[in-house]
């Protein structure tokens, strides 16, 4: 059935008793009662409505027993070429190559301007950074597609120093059908990203160190120091590889920075607030009590910044500003609230255990002072 013919109402008959309908612009609402368990209603309807060009959401009805099936024309589905995703991907490849070449491979900007192909020397850095970020978002995407949730391909975000990117996001359209789906989509990103992070870190540790040019060593410019998360040290110890060198002219291979980025973004994404992965997971694990947890997150981050500043006597450039910024950001996303699944059936103990293990792995990526700007 084509989208112009409207939603496939005949697909509702075996699974949903329709009492009434109304329209809101292009959206059509069907009021009635499920003839199958409510937790499986969205799964039953998603495929026929998708083929017709619609996505399905469930809402609470006007009466306690009533359910509303909402059919919305699906915009931006991956039926053609995802030009926006491709354009951002190309832009982020270019930005990470340029930043990697200058900041991590020590190629002078003037040399790159004269011969742009020199930036290609930084391809291992680009592959490492984009590999861990894309693996994270593809985890969400594949879990969403498995559960037939309308999700987009990853949107990579180009930026400048120090990594050439701000990360990646995906878009999820419509309401989550249940807490199980919300959890699976939320946890798939961090776990996929962590697997890629461990692989990238191990590869980086096995590569020969870089030699720092004399003009860089003699420079009085500020230096960004990335301190090692516990997980990075554990991987290095297991492989018997160093993460620093006594020779000041030697430094670790830039591929290791890809692993560091994966660990840092894992910590931030696992904050249990709003629409972050941690917020989705805790909302699925604890239900509406997640909002109480989320309200404490900004206080914890501001407290962390205050501890570093007043007790450790660190400066704004030594992660004080980082945690203060994330305290503000967490306040905003906590105010906007978490996802609200249509079905509040609690998770089973297996998913609860996976959630706890994921947060434990995330804790291995946490560092009080991850970044310091010195000089």
Buried (B, 14 or more C-beta within 10 A) or exposed (E): BEEEEBBBBEBBEEBBEEEEBEEEEEBBBBBBBBEEEBBBBBBBBBEBBBEBBBBBBBEEBEEEEBBBBBBBBBEBBEEEEBEEBEEBBEBBBBBBBBBBBBBBBBBBEEEBEEEEEBBEBBBBBBBBBBBBBBBBBBBBBBBBEEBBBBBBBBBBBBBEEBBBBBBBBBEBBBBBBBBBBBBBBBBBBBBBBBBBBBBBBBBBBEBEBBEBEEEBEEEEEEEEEBEBBEBBEBBBEEEEBEBEEEEEEBBBBBBBBBBBBBBBBBBBBBBBBBBBBBBBBBBBBBBEEBBEBBBBBBEBBBEBBBBBBEEEEBEEBBBBBBBBEBBEBBBEBBEEBBBEBBBEEEBEEEBBEBBEEBBEBBEBBBBEBBBBBEE
